[in-house]
Amino acid sequence: MKEFRDRVAVVTGAASGIGYALAERCGQEGMKVVLADVDQAALRRTGQSLKDSGATVLAVRTDVSKSEDVESLAQRTLDVFGAVHLLFNNAGVDARTTLWEATLADWQWVIGVNLWGVIHGVRTFVPIMLRQGDDCHVVNTSSIAGLISGPGIGVYKVTKHGVVSLSETLACELAAIDAKIKVSVLCPAGVNTKIMDAERNRPRELQNTAAYETAHPATIQIKETLRQLVEAGLTPAEVATKVFDAIRNEKFYILTHADWKPLVQKRMEDILRERNPDEAQVGPLKG
Ligand SMILES: NC(=O)c1ccc[n+]([C@@H]2O[C@H](COP(=O)([O-])OP(=O)(O)OC[C@H]3O[C@@H](n4cnc5c(N)ncnc54)[C@H](O)[C@@H]3O)[C@@H](O)[C@H]2O)c1
């Protein structure tokens, strides 16, 4: 996609962080922007702020883990703007715990948002894009955690590895039918957002008890290290610039943090040489 003006973008997780910056950038490019987020109050504030900056905006409260919400999002988009050209499957959350301590609620919540959210986005929007026949682009937000191994944030990593594989397959399948839809997968390391406070939007029915929250010292350690990485990270606006460069250049992998690439390389070499996953590969996660 090279032309953005008057085209329609849909951004999930648009009310904060990377999603907010992507939505803001869409507005600056002259796009009509559909903001989707589960956080109604933050969504309202985001809609107002983008409107104040001159963008054409539609805000639709959406829980991406629910297929019916994503289908309504698509319908509202078509009703109001008549098309969709650029889709950011970006909403994401993280529950930090060892794999054996993760509760069923942790698994359901994180897989629901991070993986089912992307699945629902692809199942719902790609057929619409195919019918349109115009130049379109889908950007799925994974993470550097979707490309490496090592201990920590296992539930999150499972979903983000899934998003990488889903995106690679989608890109190849669309290319095989000569579709005019390109795909990118965004794999950032630390970005200064509210991701460490993802629990603020965890649904009541998937909450853990307070006692559980303080259960494991390793969990607290990992959480603190991640908090430092996020606080010292790129700004969301810097990420949005890299994403738009990638869309313009039809670039699939968007690795925003070059200093993490050696860990990706190490994992790939471990696989090819059939070496066991290395506990040391956690690198920056150890602080
Ligand atoms: N911040 C980082 O360091 C970092 C690094 C790698 C990947 N990511 C990924 O970037 C994406 C955006 O996260 P962020 O860092 O901007 O965090 P953020 O918490 O600032 O923003 C996430 C947004 O997603 C929304 N959201 C949560 N659950 C939702 C649901 N069920 N349906 C719709 N919206 C929902 C939240 O309300 C919030 O507005 C996520 O997929 C995250 O995994 C972030």
The ligand as an SDF file (V2000), in Angstrom:
LIG
                    3D

 44 48  0  0  0  0  0  0  0  0999 V2000
    5.0080   -2.3170   25.0030 N   0  0  0  0  0  0  0  0  0  0  0  0
    5.8980   -3.2570   24.6830 C   0  0  0  0  0  0  0  0  0  0  0  0
    7.0410   -3.2580   25.1790 O   0  0  0  0  0  0  0  0  0  0  0  0
    5.5250   -4.3150   23.6880 C   0  0  0  0  0  0  0  0  0  0  0  0
    6.5350   -5.1490   23.1780 C   0  0  0  0  0  0  0  0  0  0  0  0
    6.2090   -6.1350   22.2590 C   0  0  0  0  0  0  0  0  0  0  0  0
    4.9040   -6.2740   21.8250 C   0  0  0  0  0  0  0  0  0  0  0  0
    3.9320   -5.4480   22.3400 N   0  0  0  0  0  0  0  0  0  0  0  0
    2.5580   -5.6600   21.8620 C   0  0  0  0  0  0  0  0  0  0  0  0
    2.0330   -4.4210   21.4110 O   0  0  0  0  0  0  0  0  0  0  0  0
    0.5980   -4.4920   21.4390 C   0  0  0  0  0  0  0  0  0  0  0  0
    0.0460   -3.2200   22.0370 C   0  0  0  0  0  0  0  0  0  0  0  0
    0.3920   -3.1600   23.4190 O   0  0  0  0  0  0  0  0  0  0  0  0
    0.9090   -1.8320   24.1200 P   0  0  0  0  0  0  0  0  0  0  0  0
    2.3010   -2.0650   24.5260 O   0  0  0  0  0  0  0  0  0  0  0  0
    0.5780   -0.6410   23.3140 O   0  0  0  0  0  0  0  0  0  0  0  0
    0.0420   -1.8810   25.4770 O   0  0  0  0  0  0  0  0  0  0  0  0
   -1.1030   -0.9410   26.0590 P   0  0  0  0  0  0  0  0  0  0  0  0
   -1.5850   -1.6230   27.2870 O   0  0  0  0  0  0  0  0  0  0  0  0
   -0.6090    0.4690   26.1840 O   0  0  0  0  0  0  0  0  0  0  0  0
   -2.2340   -0.9790   24.9370 O   0  0  0  0  0  0  0  0  0  0  0  0
   -2.9790   -2.1600   24.6940 C   0  0  0  0  0  0  0  0  0  0  0  0
   -4.4250   -1.7910   24.3550 C   0  0  0  0  0  0  0  0  0  0  0  0
   -5.1410   -3.0080   24.0880 O   0  0  0  0  0  0  0  0  0  0  0  0
   -6.4220   -2.8940   24.6870 C   0  0  0  0  0  0  0  0  0  0  0  0
   -7.0380   -4.1980   24.9400 N   0  0  0  0  0  0  0  0  0  0  0  0
   -6.7750   -5.0860   25.9450 C   0  0  0  0  0  0  0  0  0  0  0  0
   -7.6060   -6.1290   25.8800 N   0  0  0  0  0  0  0  0  0  0  0  0
   -8.3970   -5.9260   24.7860 C   0  0  0  0  0  0  0  0  0  0  0  0
   -9.4540   -6.6570   24.1870 C   0  0  0  0  0  0  0  0  0  0  0  0
   -9.8870   -7.8260   24.7150 N   0  0  0  0  0  0  0  0  0  0  0  0
  -10.0370   -6.1590   23.0880 N   0  0  0  0  0  0  0  0  0  0  0  0
   -9.6390   -4.9580   22.5600 C   0  0  0  0  0  0  0  0  0  0  0  0
   -8.6670   -4.2130   23.1020 N   0  0  0  0  0  0  0  0  0  0  0  0
   -8.0460   -4.6950   24.1910 C   0  0  0  0  0  0  0  0  0  0  0  0
   -6.1660   -2.1320   25.9760 C   0  0  0  0  0  0  0  0  0  0  0  0
   -7.3550   -1.5730   26.5040 O   0  0  0  0  0  0  0  0  0  0  0  0
   -5.1470   -1.0910   25.5140 C   0  0  0  0  0  0  0  0  0  0  0  0
   -5.7940    0.0840   25.0760 O   0  0  0  0  0  0  0  0  0  0  0  0
    0.2660   -5.7720   22.2210 C   0  0  0  0  0  0  0  0  0  0  0  0
   -0.1050   -6.7840   21.3130 O   0  0  0  0  0  0  0  0  0  0  0  0
    1.5750   -6.1110   22.9080 C   0  0  0  0  0  0  0  0  0  0  0  0
    1.6830   -7.4880   23.1710 O   0  0  0  0  0  0  0  0  0  0  0  0
    4.2170   -4.4890   23.2450 C   0  0  0  0  0  0  0  0  0  0  0  0
  1  2  1  0
  2  3  2  0
  2  4  1  0
  4  5  1  0
  4 44  2  0
  5  6  2  0
  6  7  1  0
  7  8  2  0
  8  9  1  0
  8 44  1  0
  9 10  1  0
  9 42  1  0
 10 11  1  0
 11 12  1  0
 11 40  1  0
 12 13  1  0
 13 14  1  0
 14 15  2  0
 14 16  1  0
 14 17  1  0
 17 18  1  0
 18 19  2  0
 18 20  1  0
 18 21  1  0
 21 22  1  0
 22 23  1  0
 23 24  1  0
 23 38  1  0
 24 25  1  0
 25 26  1  0
 25 36  1  0
 26 27  1  0
 26 35  1  0
 27 28  2  0
 28 29  1  0
 29 30  1  0
 29 35  2  0
 30 31  1  0
 30 32  2  0
 32 33  1  0
 33 34  2  0
 34 35  1  0
 36 37  1  0
 36 38  1  0
 38 39  1  0
 40 41  1  0
 40 42  1  0
 42 43  1  0
M  CHG  2   8   1  16  -1
M  END
$$$$
